[in-house]
Amino acid sequence: MSPEKTADQENAGIRVNKYLASQGICSRREADRLIAAGDVTIADQVAQPGSRVLPGQKVHVRGKAVQQDPDMIYIAMYKPIGVTCTTDLRRHDNIISYLGLKERVFPVGRLDRDSEGMIFLTNDGSIVNKILKSGSRQEKEYRVTVDKPLTTAFLEKMASGVPILNTITRPCQVKAESRTVFRIILTQGLNRQIRRMCEACGYTVRHLTRLRVMHMTLAGLKPGQWRYFSEQEIEELHQLIKSKSSEEPL
């Protein structure tokens, strides 16, 4: 076999972890775990890290066939407190069981179990990867209640950047609403970011609600309720991602 033909074969198809993500099965990271565990087959052969799916080949995950090109589902949900943003069905409080949808979807990003508010769920793996890129800088707006009166120094520090998790948070918009309540608009998603920022400034979060993710708000939704995106909202989502992906990440 010639070297040219071998190279062609290596470059053909799509990497299996990317394929599973694009079909809405799971994230690439979770796909890597499934592959490492031997739970994925391509054309009845156990997939290996780096394996590629060629056109027409059948892919199975834990014995279940992956259906190609599923109808894309986009859901806006008002996640209530006590629900965990995980697809792990072994957890009794997982968001998938709470949603109760027959189709396979997964959350875009995360929202703490003890927080409430807007969360996206979808089976469109390509959208998930684009939104979660660190350079995407998609806006997320929150209303936060803390344990003591706000000060100008606190608000200015939160807005300018707070050292947490071995980094300094990006500058953001912060505005007081009342004596102990403020709004904040972030363009990054560090683990428990707002709670850690407040703690670093000597405050404790008592209640946290995510009001908006990008162009989607909680309008019309109560805790625990969800709805499908409208066609216009889906189109706007794609436009926002496209415009942000063209910007050079810092």
C-alpha positions in Angstrom: 0.0 0.0 0.0 1.5 3.4 -1.0 2.2 6.1 1.6 -0.2 8.4 -0.3 -3.1 6.0 0.1 -2.3 5.5 3.8 -2.4 9.2 4.4 -5.7 9.5 2.6 -7.2 6.9 4.8 -6.0 8.5 7.9 -7.5 11.9 6.9 -10.9 10.4 5.8 -14.0 10.5 7.8 -14.5 12.3 11.2 -12.9 11.5 14.5 -15.3 9.4 16.6 -15.4 11.8 19.6 -16.3 14.7 17.3 -18.9 12.5 15.5 -20.6 11.6 18.8 -20.7 15.3 19.9 -22.0 16.4 16.5 -24.8 13.8 16.7 -25.9 15.1 20.1 -24.8 12.0 22.1 -22.5 13.7 24.5 -19.6 16.2 24.8 -16.2 15.3 23.3 -14.8 14.9 26.7 -17.5 12.4 27.7 -17.0 10.7 24.3 -13.4 10.2 25.1 -14.3 8.5 28.4 -16.8 6.2 26.6 -14.2 5.3 24.0 -11.5 4.6 26.6 -14.0 2.3 28.4 -14.6 0.3 25.2 -18.3 1.4 25.0 -18.1 2.6 21.4 -18.0 0.5 18.3 -17.6 1.5 14.6 -18.7 -1.1 12.1 -18.8 -3.6 14.9 -15.2 -2.9 15.9 -14.3 -1.4 19.2 -13.3 2.2 18.7 -9.9 3.5 19.7 -8.9 7.1 20.6 -8.4 8.8 17.2 -10.6 6.3 15.3 -12.6 7.8 12.4 -16.1 7.3 11.3 -16.4 6.9 7.5 -19.6 7.6 5.5 -22.1 4.7 5.8 -20.4 3.1 8.9 -22.7 2.3 11.8 -21.7 3.5 15.3 -23.0 2.1 18.5 -22.6 3.4 22.1 -23.1 0.6 24.7 -24.8 -1.5 22.1 -27.3 1.3 21.0 -27.1 2.5 17.5 -26.4 6.2 16.9 -29.0 7.7 14.6 -27.4 10.1 12.1 -28.6 13.6 11.6 -31.2 13.9 14.3 -33.7 16.8 14.3 -32.0 19.6 16.2 -33.6 20.4 19.5 -33.0 23.7 21.4 -34.6 24.1 24.8 -34.6 27.1 27.2 -35.2 26.0 30.8 -35.7 27.8 34.1 -33.6 25.4 36.2 -34.9 25.3 39.8 -32.7 25.1 42.8 -31.9 21.5 43.7 -31.4 20.2 40.1 -27.9 19.3 38.9 -26.8 20.1 35.4 -25.5 16.6 34.6 -26.4 13.9 32.2 -25.4 11.2 34.7 -28.7 9.4 35.3 -27.2 7.8 38.4 -27.8 11.1 40.2 -31.4 11.4 41.4 -31.3 15.1 40.9 -30.0 15.1 37.3 -31.5 17.6 34.9 -32.2 15.1 32.1 -34.6 13.1 34.3 -36.2 16.3 35.6 -36.8 17.5 32.1 -38.4 14.2 31.1 -37.8 14.5 27.4 -37.8 11.3 25.2 -35.1 12.8 22.9 -31.5 12.8 24.0 -30.3 16.3 24.9 -27.6 17.7 27.2 -27.1 21.0 29.0 -24.9 23.8 27.5 -22.5 24.7 30.3 -23.6 24.5 33.9 -25.5 26.2 36.6 -24.8 25.3 40.3 -27.3 23.0 42.0 -28.0 25.7 44.6 -28.6 28.4 41.9 -31.6 28.8 39.6 -32.3 30.3 36.2 -31.7 30.1 32.5 -30.0 27.0 31.1 -29.9 25.8 27.4 -30.3 22.1 26.5 -29.7 20.8 23.0 -28.7 17.8 20.9 -26.7 20.0 18.6 -23.1 19.1 19.5 -21.6 21.6 17.1 -23.4 24.5 18.8 -22.3 23.3 22.3 -18.6 23.3 21.3 -18.8 26.8 19.8 -20.6 28.3 22.8 -18.2 26.8 25.3 -15.0 28.0 23.6 -13.2 30.2 26.0 -13.0 33.0 23.4 -16.7 33.1 22.6 -17.4 35.7 25.3 -21.2 35.1 25.3 -23.0 37.3 27.9 -24.7 35.7 30.9 -26.6 38.0 33.3 -27.4 37.3 37.0 -29.3 38.7 39.9 -27.4 38.1 43.2 -28.4 38.6 46.8 -25.6 38.8 49.4 -25.4 38.6 53.1 -24.6 42.3 53.9 -25.0 45.8 52.4 -23.2 46.5 49.2 -20.5 49.1 49.2 -19.0 51.1 46.3 -15.7 49.4 46.9 -17.2 46.0 46.6 -19.1 46.8 43.3 -16.0 48.4 41.8 -13.8 45.4 42.7 -16.3 42.9 41.3 -16.5 44.9 38.0 -12.7 45.4 37.6 -11.6 41.8 38.3 -11.2 39.5 41.2 -8.4 36.9 41.8 -9.9 33.4 42.0 -8.8 30.0 40.7 -5.3 31.2 39.9 -6.5 33.9 37.5 -8.2 37.3 37.6 -11.7 37.5 36.4 -12.5 39.5 33.3 -13.8 43.0 33.8 -17.6 42.9 33.8 -20.8 45.0 34.3 -22.1 45.3 37.9 -25.0 47.4 39.1 -26.7 47.6 42.5 -30.4 47.0 42.6 -31.0 47.4 46.3 -29.2 47.3 49.6 -28.1 43.7 49.3 -28.9 42.8 45.6 -26.9 43.5 42.5 -26.9 42.5 38.8 -23.8 41.2 37.1 -23.1 40.4 33.4 -20.3 37.9 32.8 -18.5 36.9 29.6 -16.8 33.8 31.1 -17.8 30.8 33.0 -15.4 29.8 35.8 -16.5 27.2 38.3 -18.9 28.8 40.8 -17.5 32.1 39.6 -19.8 34.6 41.2 -19.8 32.9 44.6 -16.0 32.7 44.6 -15.8 36.4 43.5 -18.1 37.4 46.4 -16.2 35.3 48.9 -12.9 36.8 47.8 -14.4 40.3 48.5 -15.8 39.3 51.9 -19.4 38.5 51.0 -21.5 35.4 50.9 -24.1 34.7 48.2 -27.6 34.0 49.7 -29.4 33.7 46.4 -28.4 33.6 42.8 -30.6 33.6 39.6 -29.3 33.6 36.1 -31.6 35.9 34.2 -30.2 35.7 30.7 -27.9 33.6 28.5 -27.0 35.5 25.3 -30.3 36.7 23.9 -32.5 34.2 25.9 -34.2 35.4 29.0 -36.5 33.9 31.7 -39.5 35.8 30.4 -42.7 33.7 30.6 -41.0 30.9 32.5 -41.4 29.9 36.1 -38.9 27.6 38.0 -39.0 24.1 36.5 -40.7 25.2 33.3 -39.1 25.0 29.8 -39.9 25.7 26.2 -38.4 25.1 22.7 -36.6 28.0 21.0 -38.6 29.7 18.3 -37.2 29.7 14.7 -36.2 33.3 15.1 -34.3 32.5 18.4 -32.5 29.7 16.7 -31.5 31.9 13.9 -30.3 34.6 16.3 -28.3 32.0 18.2 -26.4 31.0 15.1 -25.8 34.6 14.2 -24.4 35.4 17.7 -22.1 32.4 17.7 -20.9 33.3 14.2 -20.1 36.9 15.1 -18.3 35.9 18.3 -16.3 33.1 16.7 -14.9 35.7 14.2 -13.5 37.8 17.0 -9.9 37.1 18.1 -10.0 35.6 21.6 -7.9 37.3 24.3 
